[in-house]
Amino acid sequence: MLTKKKIYAKKYRETHKEAISAYAKIYMKAYRKKNRAYFNAWDKTPKGRETIRKWRNSFNGKTSRRASDLKRRIKTSYISRKIVRSIYEDNIKKYGILTCYLCEKPILLGCDTLEHKIPVSRGGGNERENLDVACNLCNTRKYWKTVEEFKCKN
């Protein structure tokens, strides 16, 4: 429910759009200037220089992503439709209905995910043997664990 203050604020914003946008531009310019001065001073400290050195080394020649993210993206960059279709078909053939391979319960429509048995963070890839169908809940609970570690905890 809108209070009187919220209604007034909304009406004020609608009637004073130009003034608010001009103020925002001035504010952002001053904000950037203040931060630039702070970071320029911080860059000259030993801790700042060391942090910048580590940060630059982590890019591996790229400016948009860190090296570790790039390696992971390259490793898991593409799963063909044919592989996905075969994974789902094999799951249905095995269980009779789309079923989570971790908890072995039927999966509702739209609650299914393609799951890496060995996580990408631990060296798993997008090979057919490393992929299976899991429900959202099991997939999020499994996180970075292997199947054996996940089943031991549950």
Secondary structure, 3 states (H helix, E strand, C coil): CCCHHHHHHHHHHHHCHHHHHHHHHHHHHHHHHHHHHHHHHHHCCHHHHHHHHHHHHCCCCCCCCCHHHHHHHHHCCCCCHHHHHHHHHHHHHHHCCCECCCCCCECCCCCEEEEECCCHHHCCCCCHHHEEEEEHHHHHHHCCCCHHHHHHHC
